């Protein structure tokens, strides 16, 4: 179902098909608002974002530069923002940022420069990554297909006061939000050692892969599907990059729907009526001709009913909790990120003297 279909449905319900009281553009704004609100509160849209565990590259410094690059066909754009290149520059207010930038460091401007990292002993740890703007919430994070736990920054700091300055390791925890809006931090940072396939060329779609497990069907056309892979970003389009599972970082998120100006609704068809109810509520509530506050409240209640139904259904679909019998082999509080420490039977706590 497309945006114009819902706009027409709202106008019919309001008995304003000629758009005398409410313009089509106004109703479209209400529909988009209801769509975003429904996705944000119900978290029904699932997606996977890959934090590439490779040396990070950045060629833009402000959101304006990123926006202009996105509007310019053929403009190369990296995922990371280049505000500073070394950790000790974080608090110097690079690029005029008051109090210092929280995004970085990024040590190169192009992925092709990563071949020089070993020659110059440049650290390549992957500490932070900014999730897409459509992200609503983080559901799960995995490294090397092993789930890592969320943790409060204050707890991480008690375990290792220098966790923000460590070079690299195997991620065990993550924090979300402390380093900026939609910025996820890995603790310890990834080593940047994911094994990506070599890419021949810079433009176009994938036409061939050296993966022997993939069976080619037909002789012409583009790659449309990879068995066992998740179609991140939506079910349509052609694959442009294949991410390995080994030593890589996956972030499972709930997200907003894609822009209705270019895509159809991604929520179930039966749920679109609740978006229509929200548009009815907004139209009947606004000041001016056609205002009916009592009727508006009726549609607001029906929208809330749809939210509760979706949330209840998601709770019922929750997977069974997997339990492990016996005591864990690892104490979470003894996370060894900091300096080496003596075993627990020794030291001042026991009164023993070490010679």
Secondary structure, 3 states (H helix, E strand, C coil): CCHHHHHHHHHHHCCCCCCCCCCHHHHHHHHHHHHHHHHHHHCCCEEEEEECCCCCCEEECCHHHHHHHHCCCCCCCCCEECCCCCHHHCCCCHHHCCCCCCCCCCCCCCHHHHHHCCCCCCCCCEEEEECCCCEEEEEEEEECCEEEEECCHHHHHHHCCCHHHCCCECCCEEEECCCCCCEEEEEEEECCCCCCCCCCCCCCCCCCCCCCCCCCCCCCCCCCCCCCCCCCCCCCCCCCCCCCCCCCEEEEEEECCCCCCCCCCCCCHHHHHHHHHHHHHHHHHCCCCCCCHHHHHHHHHHHHHHHHHHHHHHHHCCCCCCCCCCCCCCCHHHCCCCCCCCCCCCCCCCCCCCC
